[in-house]
Amino acid sequence: MYTKFSDDGLIKAYESMKDYSGEANATLLEKIEKRGGMNLFLEKIATQKKKKEEIRAISGEIYALTKPGINIDFIKDHISSTILTP
């Protein structure tokens, strides 16, 4: 059933089931195991959350720096991320 789901799709399905019923169904858990296991899956969820938090933080920094007369290159030079860069 979850064969064509991307990792993001599996994460959304897993989180939705956990929020609704407190547990994921056996079919989803089986698919997670086939893709590397629950530990790897939970690591992907944690990484995804860190990236979202980092994007939110960078957006806040950009907003704070965006003032009339501020050059976009100044912003690019002063904001960086070790989480979002490969």
MOKA-V365354 format. One record per run of one state. SS is the DSSP state (helix for helix, strand for strand, loop for the rest). FROM is the first residue (numbers start at 0). LEN is the number of residues. If there is no record, write none. Layout:
# MOKA-V365354
ss=(SS	SS)
from=(FROM	FROM)
len=(LEN	LEN)
This chain:
# MOKA-V365354
ss=(loop	helix	loop	helix	loop	helix	loop	helix	loop)
from=(0	6	21	25	34	37	65	71	78)
len=(6	15	4	9	3	28	6	7	8)
